[in-house]
């Protein structure tokens, strides 16, 4: 049998988790987007959970307010945000572009 990945749950754990989940009925008028399978949603949560916090965060000048910097520092992450009114050409945009391209944007 193939070994499960850390975010995949086995049938025994799902048998414990599934019964208390509410049964959500879909509206007939304007039903909206179909509901995602509960088991897949749980796996998504488990996939994101073990990831570690980044050392730094790259952002545009629009997020350069001191309040945003304080919030990021309070999480233990170093803000790499260009200050407003400073020269362009620090190289931050090149780094950000690489991150953005690797994220599929």
Secondary structure as GFF3:
##gff-version 3
##sequence-region A 1 105
A	DSSP	alpha_helix	11	18	.	.	.	ID=ss1
A	DSSP	alpha_helix	38	49	.	.	.	ID=ss2
A	DSSP	beta_strand	56	59	.	.	.	ID=ss3
A	DSSP	three_ten_helix	61	63	.	.	.	ID=ss4
A	DSSP	alpha_helix	66	74	.	.	.	ID=ss5
A	DSSP	beta_strand	78	81	.	.	.	ID=ss6
A	DSSP	alpha_helix	92	102	.	.	.	ID=ss7
###
